[in-house]
């Protein structure tokens, strides 16, 4: 059981399975660490607060930047976000007419590519590995002249797929047994003590001559001491149930709800204006890091104070569809987005050319794209994490790929989960124990490159709002050149199959070997723009 408890603790600390809270439950240090400056605070933040204190509080930005969040959806009514949500002023709300003739009816705050015109939305779907496995299997079953290379590809994929599928089943079974014991002892003790909530501080004072009650006390104490709650147990079990679906190749909500041709980018007459969707946790956290209203004595402070969040819902529970990502990028560009944040990714991308074409289109329109490197602790120079800036027609320059860093300048500076790559990753940004907005006016702490990306997006939007004359390529260059240099520091890079953690120089993990820094970026932008006048 202790192994199961350890697994829950690990997962709750590295993902969204923790419990949402009121912002007052977090210390000021926890809420603000990403805004700190290493030179003044000895914390590897992005120096936002120093920039505001020394410069920005005494000057005004020149342009409101539109940031498109392609994600799971955003709670547009959140107390700390509602004033920063993009409004399509050319569209009359809820009249059922495409007033601005952009092809999307009533797209007031953006568009949802994971639903149909009747308002029915996809929540959970399969991962791309499952979909690609089924595609290859059908191709082999229906084609007698299949190439040996394709057969070998299928065999390798099948081995990986079945291993993950069986691991998922085993984990669900084991955790299900733990959950049964947990719920049983929880029910016994709540009834025995006539309470609706159990706490460790209460149970450690309790004893009973009834062996059944005492065993239940001991069992629950062991769990509660580690901070695991009833809500977290239930949420994680639901996660495992959903995880079982992502490997079920007979599970196809896309076909039932939308029914489009995934291989035809022109088959695009679907979606609706419900940009919140059924599960907006991830997207709301991402949006908050960019744009939560500053200095309003509510929640957290975002990075940019002159920004509008355009919401593009295209990321379900499971893997995003290439077609939705491509259409989402094009929607954002065509409707005025300056920066696009992409906190998602996957190992397989059967229609990657669709996405590359959309990314090249965005680049041609002077749009900057910022994407998460991924959370598998692998070198994505060799293990591609899609979408990628490296296309079949060369690198797409208006893309910045972000790894995750921790607070201290020490051997654990690289987040244990973060992907890396001297070519594929451009720069790192804070991504461990980050607190952000969460649906229904709550807040949550989580970790991942998913949060390093919007922190970087916030910096990009902030600098651009003061120096709108910069091109996207110039802005990218400034952000990378002004990185806080930690390239010579040796950090742990834990690799599977090794008994000891390997140490490498941080400079080998990205192109810059540094952490994004808002203060230094502003200073460099000021120099660059002044030099052109």
N, C-alpha and C positions, 0 to 999 in steps of 0.2 A: 504493500500500500504506500510506503514511503516514496517509492519510485513514481507512483502516480501523482502524489502530492507535489513532488519536485517538478514533474512535468507541468502541472497546473500553474505553479508559481512562476516557472520559466515563461510559459505562454502568456500569462497575465502581465508579465513585465515587458514583453516584447511586442505586444499587439494590441488589438482593440477589445480584448476580452475582459479587461478590468472594468470596474464599476464606475459609471458616471457619477459626478459629484457636484456640489455647489463649489464655486471657485474659492470660497473661504476655507475649504478643507486643505488647500495647498499653501505651502509656505511661499513668501515672496521670492525666495531664492529659486524655488522650483518653477515658479511662474515666469521668471524673467531671465533664466540663465542664458538663453540663446541671444539675448540683447547685449550681453556683457562684452567687455573688451579685455583681451589678454594683457595688454600693456598697463592697464589701470586696475583690473580686477583679478588678474591671473586665472581667468576662465576663458576657454576657447569659444567665445561667442562671436557674433558678427559685428560688434561695436555699434549697434543701432543707437543705443542710448547716448553714447559719447557723441555721435554725429548730431543727434537732436540737440543735446545740451550745448555743444560748442558752436553749432552752425545753424541747423534747420529751424530751431525755435526763434531765430532772429531774421528769417527770410521766408519767402513764399515760393511754392512750386509754380510751375508755368503751365502744366497740362495734366488733366485727369487721364490716367492710364487705364485702359480696359484690359482686364486679365480674364481670360477664359479658363475655367476649371473643368477639364474633361475628367469626370470621375463618377462616383456612385450616385450623385445627387447632393444638393445642399439645402439645409433648412433655411429658407430665405426669410423666415420670420424670426430667426434667432435674435435675441436682445442685443447681441454684440456684433451682428452682421447686417441687420435689415436696412440700415442706412447706407450700406456700401454695395448693395445689390444693383446690378445693371438693369436699367429700364429701357426697353425698346420704345422710344417716344413716337415712332411712326406707326405703332400698332395700337388699336383701340382694344382695351381688355375685354375678353369674354363675349365678343360679338359674333364669333364664329366666322369671321371674314379675314382673309389675308390682306390687311389694309396696306401694308408696305410692299406687297407683291414680291416678297422674297422666297415664296414657296412654303412658308410655315405659318399656320393659322394660330393667332393669339400667342405668339412667342414673346411674351412680355419680358421674361427674365432669361430666356435661352430656349433650349430644346432638349427633349428626352427621346433618344434614339432606341430606347429599350421598351417600347410599348406600341400599342396600335391606336388608331383614331378613336376607338371607343373608350379609351382611358385605361385599358388593361395593360399592366406592366410586367415585365420579366423581373424576377427577384434573383433566384438561384438558377444557374445553368451549369453546363459541364466546363471542364478546362480544355484548352486547345489540344493537349496531348490525347485526350479521349476522343475528340472529334477527328483528329488526324489518324489515330489508330483505326477508327472505323472506316475512314476513307481509304486507307491503304488496304485494309482487309477486304473491303468490297472490290477494290480494284484488282487484287490478286485473285479473288474468287471468280470474277467475271471476265478475266483476261488470260487466256491460255498462253499468250505470247509475252508474258511479263518478263522484264529483263532480270538477270541475276542480281544486278545492283539494287533494283527495287525490292527484290525478295530479301536481300541482306538488310536493307534499311528497315523493312517491316519486322524482321526477326529481332533486330536490336531494339526497336521501339516496343515490340510486344513484351520483351523481357523487362524493360524498364516500367512499362505500363502495368503489367501484372504484379510486379513487386510492390509498386505504390498502391495498387488496388487492394492487395492482400494486407499490406501494412495498415491501410485505412480501416479495413474490416476488423483486424485484430485490435487496433486501438479503440475502436468504438465498442467492441465486445468487452474489453478489459475495463474501460472507463464506465461502461454501463453497469458492470458488477460493483465497481466502487460507488457509483451514484446510488444504486439500490441500498447499499449499506449506509451510505451517508443519509439518505432520505429517511430510512427506517430509524436510525438513532436520533436524528433531528426530531422526528415526529414523537418518538418515545419521550424524549426529554422535555419538549415543549408541553406535552400533555402532563407529564409528571410534575413539572415546576410551574405549570399554569402561566406560561409566558408565550409571547408571539415572536420573541427574538432571543437567541442565545449568544453570549459573548464569552471570550476566554476569561476575562476578569471575574465573571460570575461563576463559571464552571470550576475554576481552580480552587474555589472555596468550598465546593460541594463534595460530599462523600455519601455513600449509601451502603447499607448492609445487604441490599438486594443486588445480587451479582449481575443481573441483567442491566439494571440502572447504572451500576458502577462501570460496567464494560462500555456502556453508551457514553458515559461521562468521559472516560479515558479516550475513547475514539474521537469524540468531538473536540476535546481539548487539543489533541494532536493536530487537528486540522485548523482550528481557529487560531492557534498560536502562530501559525504561518500566515495569517491574514486572509485565508481563503473564505469566501462568503457563500451563502446559499445562492445568491444571484449569479456568482461566477461559475459555480458548479452547473447550474441549469443552463447558463449561456454557453458554456463549453460543450455540454452535451448536445445542444442544438447545433453548434458549430460542427460537431462530428457527424450528426445526422445529415447536415448539408454537404459535408465533405464526402459522404458516401454517394451522394447524387452526382458529384462532379466527375466520378469515374464510371457512371452508368451510361453506356453509349446508346441505350434505348430511351433515355431521358432527353427529350427535345422540346422544351417549352417555346423555343424560337419558332418552330414549325407551327405549333398550335396557336400562338398569340399573334405573330407577325406574318409568317408564311411567305417571306420574300426569298429571292434567289441570292444567297450569300456571295455568289461569284459574279454578280452583276451590279456594279456601282451605280448604274442608271435606274435600277429598280429601287427607288428611294422614296416612294410615296407611303411612308409609315411614320410612326412616332406621335407624340403629343406634347403638350406644354407643361406637363407635370414634372418640373425639374427637381422636385424633392424626392419623389419616388418612395418605394416601401422601405428602403434602408439607406439613409443619408448620413450615417455615422462618419464614414471615411471622408467623404467629400466636404462635410461641414468642418471637420478638423483641418483639412487642407486649406479651405477658404479662410478660416480664422487666422491661420498663421500669416497669410498675406495681408488680410484687410480688416481684422477685428478693430472696431473703432478705438482710436487712441485717446487716452486721458478723459474717458467718460465715467470713470469710477465703476465700471461694470466689467466683469470678466477679465480678459487679457488685453494686451496691446498688440495689435498687428504691426507690421513693419512699415507699410506705406499708408499715408493719411490722405492721399488724393487719388483714389482708385475705385473702380467699379468692377464687381465680380459678375461675369457672364457665366451662367451655368449650362454645361453640356453634359447630360447624363448618358454615359456610354459604357460604364463599368459595372457589371453585375457581380453577385456572389458567384465566383467561378471566373473564367477568363473572358475578357472583352473580345468582341468580334472585330476582325480587321476592318470590315466594311463600315461599322459604326464609328470606329476611330477615324477612318478616312473622311467620312461625311461630317463628323464632329469637328475636325480640323478645318474643313472647308467652310462649315457654317460659321465658326468663330472668325475666320479671316474675312469672309464676305460681310459680316455684320460688325466689323470695326475693332476686333480684338488686336491689341498691340503685343501681348504676351500670352502664350498658351502653356499652362501647367499640365504635365502628364505624369501623375503619380500612379503608374500601373506598369505592367509588363509581363512577358511570358517567354517561354523557351521555343515555342513553335509559332509560325506565322504564315499560314498557307497562302494568304493573299497580301503578302508584304508589299508587293508592287503597288497595290492600291494606296497603302499608307505612305510609301515613299513618294508617290505622285502628289499626294496631298501635302506632305511635308515640303516638297520642292515648290509647290504652289504657295505655301505660306512664306517660304524664304523669298520668293519672287515679289511678295507684297510687303516686304520689310517687317515681317512678324518674327519675334524671337520665341523659340520653343525650348522649354526647360523640362527635363525628364529625370525620373528616379532611376538609379543604377540597378536597383533590385536588392533583395535580402537573402541571398543564398550563399554568401561568403565564397564566391567563385570569381575567377578572373574572366571578365566578359570580353577580353580580347580574344579568348579562345572559346568561350561558351556564350554565344550571342544572346543578349537580352533584348527582345523586341518590345516596342519599336526602337530601331537603331538608326543612328545618323549615317551609318555606312551602307550605302545603297549599291545596286548593280551598275549605277552610272557615276559612282564616285561619292565622296562625302558631302552630306548636306550641311553647309557651314552654319546656318542659323539655329543650331541645336547645342544646348549645354547639358551634359549628363552629370548627375550629382551623386556622390557617395555620402555616407553618414559618418559623422565624427562625434566623439564624446567630449566631456567638459575639460578634462585635464590633459596637459601636455606631457604625457607619459607613455609607457608601452601599451596602454589600453586606449590610446587616442582614437584608433580606428574602431568604429563600432563593430562588435563581434560578428554581427550578421551581414554587414555591408559588402556588396560586390565591389570589385575594384578592377583596374586595368589601366596600364600606362598610356594606352591609345584610346580606349573606349570611354574612360571616365575623365572628365575635365577637371573637376574640383570637388572638394568635400564641403559639407555644411553640417551644423548641429542636427542630430537625429536620434538622440537617446533621452528618454524620459522627458518628452516634450508635452506640455499641457496646451490644449487648444479647445475651441468651442466644440460643442457636441449637441445633437438635437434636443429640443425642448428646454432651451435655456440652461443646459448643464455644461459641464466641462470634464475633460478626460485627459489622462496622461498615457502616452503611448510612445513607441519607438519604431523607427523604420526610415529607409530612404524616401518613403512616401512623404515624410515630413521635412526632410532635408531639402527636397525639391521645392516646395512652396516657400520655405524660408529664403531660398535663393531667388525664387520668382519675386518675392516681396522686395528683395534688394534691387533686382533689375527694374521693377516698377518704380521704386523710390528714386533711383538715379535718373531714370528716363523722365520722370515727372519734373525734375529740375533742369534736365538737359535734353529737351525733346528734339533738338537739332541733330542729335546723334542718330546714325543708322543702327539697325539691329546688329550688324556685324561689328560696328565700332563699339557698341555697348558690350557685346560679348567679349571683345578684346580687352576692354577696360576691366570688366569683372574678373577675368582670368589673370591679367597682368598685376592686378592689385591684391591678389590673394595673400593672406598672412602665411608666410613661408615657414613650414615645419618639415621641409623635405628631408632634412638630415636625421631627424629623430627616428630611432628604431622602434617599431611597433610589432605587436603580436599579430600574426596572421594564422589562426588555427585552421589546419587542413585535415580533412577526414583521412583516417588510416595512419596518422602519425601519432606516436606516443607523446611527443613533446611539441609544444607550440613553437612554431618557427618565427623568428624575428626578421623583419626586412625594414629597409628605410622607407619612410612614408612617401618619399619622392618617387618610389617605384610603383605606387598604387594609383597614380593619376598623372595627367599631363602637367599640372601645375605643382603638385606636391604641397598644396596649401589649402587653407580654409577661406571661404568667401568672406569678405570684409567690407561692410557698407561704408565705413569711415574712409578707408583708403581708396575705395572706388570713387567716392564723391570727390576726393581731392584730385585724383587722376583725371576724372571727367572734367573738372574745372580747368585743369591745365590744358587738356586736349582741346576743349572748345574755345578757350581763350587764344590758343595758338592759331586757330583757324580764322580768327576775326581780323 
